[in-house]
């Protein structure tokens, strides 16, 4: 185990024989710390302490709250054969899981055992479901780029030398391979069957079964990680349509389950589609990516959230519950397994600022502020209010080194302070590694279940880069819990000012280089009503637990008053503008939620901090009732306002309208088509037809419809999920195509034989 760059505590002055040992150096003056137990109070989600693939002993020890089955190999997981394709991670090979009894499958599969462990340890499960459209075809080893079929390759599996990495000896990619070498095509029904199997074994989400489903894994990298079956990047529209189909299949099979998407690999997953990452990675078009240009110049993240919101408004069902983007620090060496040199270790500790700090310019190719958690929160609040935010993969590396533990303790504190809703470390550390002790600091510091509090309170440091502090109130005993991370090689003596607490005796627990094997109980710390001064050893994590005194403020349990009855402003065929009188609250109203009444229940439509909201995506000439609730910072929710009945305006008369947009590049283009029903009656099933003006224009891969080209005539038939277009409704379809010479737009469109306006 590495101990390099760890400063161990200096022994007290003593003598050995006649040789006097030096006295310990005095602690350096550290930054001032402040904790105000009355301010900044908000719940910390227990799901921020999650992991991927933790062993059962560690999961029990830290009372792992949420456990994810994810990663590249889950994109093509076949639950019936208990076989996955390892994609670019390992020579595009199908590898059956060894522990299954083939005769019993799908019972006893790896995913069954994963959920069984979670039930045994009291952990909730995040299960990844394939959305690529391909799964491992059978329970047998096979590879996507056989040397026998596709020739010599740059690298081959040392144990299965016929399986290559899909690149010729000169490094150029092999193209034209057959996806069916390893994989079988599937659709949303496969996901329905997978969810139903899990329900048959463990019950539904409401009954303690699988509660969360990841919508695949990093689909914007499929063209790289799964290029043997998907060599072209995933565009805006196809990502949306696949999400609609597969998420709807999950919700239909288990309405109580929560979904997470788009499960992107990092910051670029917010900025760019997989198609743009594919094209611009080869051509350098980052300043004007073609897929983004074809969508009004809007970045993928906000566009995706708006599409998910539109689905809920159109169908009355939320199919995306969490906006999920992975994060791996891009600074050189930071998320490596080795701690690295002193400069890398300092960079690792410093780089956690990318999670929150608007002044921190990322020290990598990103070279700009990332502020990932506030960025994600602002995106959902603006484009799909009520959506939670998650990072189901992240890692700052160095699991086996104290530097990794310090960084991980800092990261967990940031997650709670900044209000992240879910996080899962990739992958789990060994139980004896320092990073596991960083989790124990928050989840089981005393070996008896002692934990950091569940309600974050305001905690600040005059220099968080040297001494970081996080604080929370614990529900069970109202104790104030504080975690202090000394990121420096010096002992630091700092004053800690307290507000809202009484004098008492605090327990002190510490993890440091003095004992890498575990967390140590230190001497108790006397605390006055205004705070204390303490020395925090170099490179250490200290957990201070102050029992509740009589002077502590009571928890906020009073809900706001009900908002006033909404009133309607502008009413159109598809929208209603609402406003209402504000609520009152003893600590202040944090926001309002707008709901549509459906029988004896309600459907939340969105959230705002003000007292006005416009409901969109409604059906023309239809009756609705809306209510509003208020909430405070502690999460207390008011009773609902009186309901407001509203009837939307009739739809304008007419027929159909088709909007054609393309983005072209030499030899290729993407066509995005919006089909709108402008008539007064619904359309049940449709066929769109048009003619290419040029004989060299050819249809390629399409989405959201069944596409066919005969001569220059192209037809697109509706899918099951978008075949019904209510009056005033629309749907988006599209395809990739090729051209030679010139690429003019079609001049006429018909829908079910009827000429449409364009």
Secondary structure by P-SEA (a helix, b strand, c coil): cccccccccccccccccccccccccccccccbbbbbcccbbbbbbccccccccccaaaaaaacccbbbbccccccccccccccccccccccccccccccccccccccccaaaaaaaaaaaacbbbbbbbbcccccccccbbbbcccccccccccccccccccccccccccccccccccccccbbbbcaaaaaaaaaaaaacccccccccccbbbcccccccccccccccccbbbcaaaaaaaaaaaaaaaaaacccbbbbcccccccccccccaaaaaaaaccccccccaaaaaaccccaaaaaaaaaaaaaaaccccccccbbbbbccccccccccccccaaaaaaaaaacccccccccccccccccccccaaaaaaaaacccccbbbbcccccccccccaaaaaaaaaaaaaaaaacccccccccccccccaaaaaaaaccccccccccccccccbbbbcccccbbbbbbbbccccbbbbbbbbccccbbbbbbbbccccbbbbbbbbcccccccccccccbbbbccccbbbbbcccbbbbbbbccccccccccccccccccccccccccccbbbbbbbbbbccccccbbbbbbbccccccccccccccbbbbccccccbbbbbbbbbbcccccccccccbbbbbbcccccccbbbbbbbccccccbbbbbbbbcccccccccbbbbbbcccccccccccccccccccccbbbbbbcccccccccccccccccccccccccccccccccccccccc
